[in-house]
Amino acid sequence: MPNAALTQTVQDLPRDLAILKKYEAFDPEQVLLEIEEAAELTHTDTRGKTLEAWRAKGIELPFVKLGRKVRYRLVDVLEYRSRVFRSSREAVTHDRRLRG
């Protein structure tokens, strides 16, 4: 029998992990996240203001327009979360481009 203290429900998980758990049975290329979910997973402003600024500048995350609604593909958000740089210079250049 599993230890009750170690067993977690989705409500007990940090919000970003709960979102990932919610979609774990789906193909990440087919899942479209709402702005709030994408913001939570990218650790940006949960009202979506950062994502809105990125859309206006055409940087970082690609997005999908469904009528007037904006959605983000889970696969793109996961790729963003796994950013890997080859050097500190590459990371700094990336950060400067965001402030830009």
Long-range contacts (C-beta under 8 A, 24 or more apart in sequence): 15-40, 16-40, 16-41, 16-43, 23-74, 26-74, 28-73, 28-74, 28-75, 28-78, 29-73, 29-74, 29-75, 31-73, 31-74, 31-75, 32-64, 32-66, 32-71, 32-72, 32-73, 32-74, 33-71, 33-72, 33-73, 33-74, 33-77, 34-71, 35-70, 35-71, 35-72, 37-72, 38-72, 38-77, 41-77, 41-78, 41-81, 42-77, 42-80, 42-81, 54-98, 57-100, 59-97, 59-98, 60-98
